[in-house]
Amino acid sequence: MTKDELKSFITAINSAKNSNILSAYFVKKPSSVKMQSFQPQISVQVQSDILSMIIPNILRQLDNAALVEYNPIGVADGEIEYLNKNSIEQIDTFLDSISDEKIYKEMKALEIPKISFYCFKIQYNEKIIYCFRQFAKMKKLRSGYIAQFFNDELKAMDGNFLGIDETVDMIYADDVAYIFNHISLERIFNYRDQYLQKTNEAMGELLRQNAIANMEQFSEDCCRDVRIMKRFTNMMTQGRLPLFFDNYEKVPEIVEELGLDIDFDDEGRIDYKEKSQLYHIVNLMSDSYFESLLAKRRGIVKTEEALS
């Protein structure tokens, strides 16, 4: 489903929002690899209210934002990222958790503070989209209580509330995730595990090429810094690491010209000593340094510099 097709589908839902087309799931994660989904009953009126709340916000973002491929490092304002399902392992975990065999429908078993995210499944004209939102428990009042009128009587309401707003962090449709909120991929689908996996792949390549001295410490420090892991994920996804190996003979010259705090051992390997060197080394590996044509000004590619 392209961006325009997604817009058309969302727009078409407006005409059917008084129908029974929406299901809600509240999901908790007992572990980083397991999900438990709870499906409450939901009236057509409440479905209509939810759709009336989220649809205008979705369409506004689709109208005003450019669609770009997911970049682990970050995203510019005014952009929506997309990522194919085969890059997000936990989408299948979620879909399995809402199957008839796995879904929980007894809501008393769900503790609101343990909800991780919620999802609205919208099914219309034989098409399905899933709208995800990170969950935040509403804070209790410091004093007093919340009340409502019921049959002409003022009644106190239970202190555990869940809030549903107009914001959608991510939409999944036709094997593609459309990411409106960059950090949501990491928080909803534990995408940090993917960062670690890609970083470990990069460490394997560096070890095979024997490019780093004190490789064990370098690997440990990289895997403890999520920003570095995002950089390696971006590098491995774009296939840029071989460029570093193919042009390694130029690295000492670049280090000297830029005055980087990097030394080389007797075998010509980068001599890793401390964490302060991480960003210099990763910038070299990702070919992030540049020299301007007119002023011969040296610098770091903007998206890389912003996270250094």
C-alpha positions in Angstrom: 0.0 0.0 0.0 1.6 3.3 -1.1 1.2 6.6 0.8 -1.6 7.7 -1.6 -3.4 4.4 -1.3 -3.1 4.6 2.5 -4.6 8.1 2.3 -7.4 7.0 0.1 -8.2 4.1 2.5 -8.2 6.3 5.6 -10.4 8.8 3.8 -12.9 6.1 2.8 -13.1 4.9 6.4 -14.7 8.3 7.2 -17.8 7.3 5.3 -18.1 4.0 7.2 -17.1 5.0 10.7 -20.6 4.3 12.1 -20.1 0.6 11.1 -18.5 -2.2 13.1 -15.0 -1.9 11.6 -12.7 -1.3 14.5 -11.2 -3.7 17.0 -9.0 -2.6 20.0 -6.1 -4.5 21.5 -4.3 -3.6 24.7 -0.9 -5.3 24.8 1.5 -6.1 27.6 5.0 -7.6 27.2 5.9 -10.2 29.9 9.3 -10.4 28.3 11.2 -8.9 25.4 10.1 -11.7 23.1 6.6 -12.3 24.2 3.3 -10.3 24.0 -0.1 -10.8 25.5 -3.0 -9.0 23.9 -6.4 -8.2 25.4 -9.4 -7.4 23.3 -12.4 -5.6 25.0 -15.8 -5.4 23.6 -16.4 -2.0 22.0 -19.6 -0.5 20.9 -20.2 1.0 17.4 -20.6 4.4 19.0 -17.2 4.2 20.7 -15.7 2.9 17.5 -17.1 5.9 15.7 -15.8 8.3 18.4 -12.3 6.8 18.2 -12.2 7.0 14.4 -13.5 10.5 14.4 -10.6 11.4 16.8 -7.7 9.7 15.0 -8.5 9.9 11.3 -8.1 13.7 10.9 -4.7 13.6 12.6 -3.5 10.7 10.4 -4.6 12.5 7.2 -3.0 15.7 8.3 0.3 14.0 8.8 0.1 12.1 5.5 -0.8 15.4 3.7 2.1 17.3 5.2 4.9 14.8 5.4 7.3 13.2 2.9 7.7 9.4 3.0 11.3 8.3 3.5 13.0 4.9 4.2 13.6 4.2 7.9 17.0 5.4 9.1 18.0 4.1 12.6 20.0 7.3 13.3 17.0 9.6 13.1 14.5 11.4 10.9 14.0 15.0 9.9 10.9 17.0 10.8 8.1 16.6 8.3 9.0 13.1 7.3 7.2 9.7 7.8 9.4 6.7 7.7 8.6 3.3 6.2 10.1 -0.1 6.9 9.2 -3.5 5.5 7.8 -6.2 7.7 10.7 -8.6 7.2 12.9 -6.1 9.1 10.6 -6.0 12.1 10.6 -9.5 13.7 8.1 -8.6 16.4 5.3 -7.7 14.1 4.6 -11.5 13.7 4.8 -11.8 17.5 2.0 -9.2 17.8 -0.1 -10.7 15.0 0.2 -14.1 16.7 -0.9 -12.7 20.0 -4.2 -11.4 18.6 -5.1 -14.7 16.9 -8.2 -16.5 18.1 -6.1 -19.1 19.9 -4.0 -16.5 21.8 -6.2 -13.5 22.4 -7.4 -12.7 25.9 -11.0 -11.4 26.2 -11.3 -11.4 30.0 -10.3 -7.8 30.8 -10.2 -8.3 34.5 -6.9 -10.2 34.0 -5.3 -7.1 32.5 -3.5 -4.7 34.9 -3.6 -1.2 33.4 -0.1 -0.2 34.6 1.4 -3.2 32.7 0.0 -2.1 29.3 2.9 -1.4 26.9 0.9 -0.2 23.9 -2.5 -0.4 22.3 -3.5 -1.0 18.7 -6.7 -0.4 16.6 -7.3 -2.8 13.9 -9.5 -1.3 11.1 -11.0 -3.6 8.6 -12.9 -2.1 5.6 -13.5 -3.2 2.0 -11.4 -6.4 2.5 -8.4 -4.3 3.6 -6.8 -4.1 7.1 -4.6 -1.6 8.8 -3.2 -1.6 12.3 -2.8 1.7 14.2 -0.3 1.5 17.1 0.1 3.9 20.0 2.6 3.8 22.9 0.6 3.6 26.2 0.9 6.0 29.1 -1.2 5.5 32.3 -3.0 8.6 33.3 -1.6 10.0 36.5 -3.8 10.1 39.6 -4.8 13.4 41.0 -2.6 14.4 43.9 -5.7 15.1 46.0 -9.5 14.6 45.5 -10.9 12.2 42.9 -12.6 12.1 39.5 -16.3 11.8 39.5 -19.2 11.4 37.0 -22.9 11.7 37.0 -24.8 8.4 36.8 -28.6 8.3 37.0 -28.7 11.8 38.6 -26.1 10.8 41.2 -22.5 11.9 41.6 -20.3 8.8 41.8 -16.5 8.6 42.3 -14.7 6.7 39.5 -12.1 4.1 40.0 -8.5 5.4 40.1 -7.1 3.3 37.3 -7.7 5.0 34.0 -6.4 4.5 30.5 -6.1 7.3 28.1 -6.8 7.1 24.4 -5.9 10.2 22.3 -5.8 11.3 18.7 -2.2 10.4 18.2 -1.0 7.3 16.1 2.6 6.4 16.4 2.7 3.8 13.6 0.5 2.2 11.0 1.0 -1.3 9.6 -0.6 -2.2 6.3 0.3 -4.6 3.5 3.6 -5.7 5.1 4.8 -2.2 5.5 5.1 -0.1 8.7 4.6 3.6 8.4 6.4 5.2 11.3 5.0 8.6 12.4 7.0 8.7 15.7 10.6 7.5 15.2 11.2 6.2 18.7 8.0 4.2 18.7 9.5 1.4 16.6 12.1 0.8 19.3 9.6 1.0 22.2 6.6 -0.9 20.7 8.5 -3.6 18.8 11.8 -3.8 20.9 13.7 -2.7 17.8 16.8 -2.2 19.9 17.3 -6.0 19.6 17.7 -5.4 15.8 20.3 -2.7 16.5 22.2 -5.2 18.6 21.9 -7.9 15.9 23.3 -5.6 13.2 26.0 -4.3 15.5 27.1 -7.9 16.2 27.2 -8.6 12.4 29.5 -5.6 12.0 31.7 -6.7 14.8 32.0 -10.1 13.0 33.2 -8.4 9.8 35.7 -6.2 11.7 37.1 -9.3 13.5 37.4 -11.2 10.2 39.2 -8.2 8.6 41.5 -7.8 11.7 41.0 -4.0 11.5 40.8 -3.2 15.2 43.3 -3.8 17.9 41.7 -4.5 21.4 38.6 -5.8 19.5 36.9 -7.3 22.5 36.8 -3.9 24.4 35.7 -2.1 21.2 32.8 -4.5 20.7 31.7 -4.3 24.3 31.7 -0.5 24.3 29.8 -0.4 21.0 27.1 -2.7 22.2 26.6 -0.6 25.3 25.9 2.6 23.4 22.5 2.6 21.6 23.5 5.6 19.4 26.6 3.7 18.2 24.4 0.6 17.6 22.0 2.7 15.5 25.0 3.9 13.4 26.1 0.4 12.8 22.6 -0.7 11.9 22.4 2.1 9.3 25.9 1.1 8.0 25.0 -2.6 7.7 21.6 -1.9 6.2 23.1 0.3 3.5 26.0 -2.0 2.9 28.6 0.7 3.6 31.1 -1.2 5.7 32.9 -2.9 2.8 33.8 0.6 1.5 35.8 1.1 4.7 37.8 -2.1 4.1 38.3 -1.5 0.4 39.8 2.0 1.1 41.5 1.2 4.4 44.9 2.4 3.1 43.5 5.9 3.1 42.4 5.9 6.7 45.8 6.8 8.3 46.0 9.9 6.0 42.5 11.0 6.9 43.2 10.6 10.6 46.3 12.7 10.3 44.6 15.4 8.2 41.7 15.7 10.6 43.8 15.4 13.7 41.7 12.6 15.1 42.7 10.9 18.4 43.4 7.6 16.7 46.6 5.6 16.6 47.7 2.5 14.7 49.5 -0.5 16.0 52.5 -2.2 14.3 50.2 -4.3 12.1 48.4 -1.2 10.8 45.2 -1.8 12.8 43.3 0.9 14.5 44.5 0.9 18.2 41.3 1.2 20.2 41.9 2.5 23.7 38.8 4.3 25.1 35.2 5.2 24.5 36.1 8.8 23.5 37.4 7.3 20.2 34.1 5.5 19.3 32.5 8.3 17.3 35.7 9.1 15.4 36.1 5.4 14.4 32.5 5.0 13.5 32.6 8.2 11.4 35.5 6.8 9.5 33.7 3.4 8.9 30.6 5.1 7.7 32.5 7.6 5.4 30.9 10.5 7.3 33.7 13.0 6.9 33.6 15.3 3.9 35.5 18.2 2.3 33.6 21.0 0.6 34.5 21.8 -3.0 34.8 25.6 -2.7 36.2 26.4 0.7 37.8 23.0 1.2 36.0 22.9 4.5 36.0 19.6 6.4 33.1 18.4 8.4 30.7 15.6 9.3 27.6 14.7 7.4 24.8 16.5 9.1 22.7 13.5 10.2 25.8 11.9 11.7 27.0 15.1 13.4 23.7 15.7 15.1 24.1 12.5 17.1 27.8 12.7 17.9 
